[in-house]
């Protein structure tokens, strides 16, 4: 838009400059000169002659037949359906993200509560008393070297024992 305005302003300035350079003969008397308007530029374009078949093909191409209308309607319906489905999925995703955030907050709160309870329990237990009861009243003793059996790590975090440990 700005380019067209600049071109229009440039034409106007050119017209003013050329108008001021024109020399009109001085005429004495009451005769007033008639201003001559600029002649209009005529654009004469010759349209190439087209054959009758070409004109008919162009007219046929501009017309919309029933199949084309049905295709466009189906395409519009499919587009609207996909947009609605996309918006529903976006809303569901947002809802699930909020739910996950809420559940993570609940999990963090439960972990903090469990840690606090564990620390409270551990501070309430006298380990020296537990050792004394185990050794004196229950007859427990520390394991000797011949009682310790080692196994190689299987790579998992835990071990399941299906049978008794064999004696060597």
N, C-alpha and C positions, 0 to 999 in steps of 0.2 A: 504494500500500500504506500509506504513512504517513497519507494522508488518511483512510482507513478506520479506522486505529487512533485517530486524533484524534477522529473522530466517536464511536467506541465509548467512549473515555474521557469525552467530553462527556456521553454518555447516562448513564454510570455516576455521574458527579458530580451530574447532575440528579436521578437516582433517590435518591442519598444525601441531597441537600438536601430533597427533598419528603418523604422518609421521616422525617427528623428533625422536621419541622413537624407531622406528624400528632399529634393529641391522642387518646390512648386513655384511656378512663375508668378510674379507679383502682378495683380490685376487691379487697375484703377477703376473706381466707380462702385456702383452698387451691386455688381455681380459677385456672387459668392461661389466659390469653387465647391464642387460636389466631391465629397470624400468617396474614394473608390474602395469598396471592400476588397479584401484579399480574395482572389479566386479560390474556389474550393478545389481541393485535389480530389480528383475522381479516381477511384480504384477500379480499374477495369480488369477483372479476372475472367478469364475465359474458362468456363467449366468444361472439362474434357467430356466429350460425348461418350456416354456409356451405353452399352447394348441393352436391349430389352431384358435379356436373361439376367444380366447383372443387377438391373433395377429391381426385378422381381425377387431375386435372391436377397437383396438388401431389405426389401419390404417384408419378406418372410422371416428374416432374422430378427427384425424389430417386433414382430408379433409374438405374443406369449400363448402357447397352446396349452391344453388341459394337462398334459403330462408334465410340462415345465412348472406349471402352477402347483401341481401335486408334489413334485420334487422339492420345490422351494418351501412349501408348507411342512413337509416331513422334515426337512433340514432345520427349519425354525423350531419345530416341536422338539426335535432331538437336542438342539442347542439349549433350549430352555430347560429341558429335563436334566441335561448334564450340569447346567449352572445351579439348579435347585439341589441336585444331589451333592455337588461340590460344597455348597453352602451348609448343607446338613452335616456333611462329614467334618467340615471345619468346626462347626458348633459342637459336635460330639467330641472331637479332638480337644477342644478347649475345656469342655466339661471333664474329660478324663484326666487332663493335666492338672486341673484344680483338685480332683479327687486324689490323685497320686501325691500331690503336695500336702494335702490334709492327712493322708495316711502316713506319710513320712514324718510329719510333725507328731502324730500320735506314737509312732515307733520310737522317735527320739525321747519323748516324754516317758515311755515305758522303760527304755534302757536306763535313763537317769534314775528312775524310781527303783529299778532292780539293783543298780549299782549302790544306791544309798542304803537299801535294805541289806545287801550283802556286807557292806562295810559295817553297818550296825551290828549284824550277827557276828562278824569276825572280831570286832572289838569286845564283844560280850563273852567270848570263849577264852578260857585260860588253857593254853596249850600245854603248860607244865602239868596241870591237873590231869588232862587227857592222857599224857604220857605215863604219869604215875599210876593211874587206874589200869591202863593197858598192860603195863609190865608187872605190877604187883598183884592186882586182883584177877586179871584175865590170863596171866601167864604168857603174854606175848614177848617176843624178843626180836632183836635186829636180825636180818637175814645174813647168813654166812656166805662166803664166796662160792661154795659148792651148790648153794640153792639158787643162785642167779643164772638164768638162761637168757641169752640174747638172740634176737632175730634180726635179719636184715630188713631194711625198710622196703615196703612194697610200693611206695609212691603215693599211697592214699593217705588221708588224714586220720583214719581210724583203722583198727584191726578187729575183725570178728573172730571169735574163738568158737569153732564148731566141735572140737574134741578136746580131751584133756591134754595137758602138756606132757610129753613123754619124759620119763625119768632116764637119766643117763647112766 
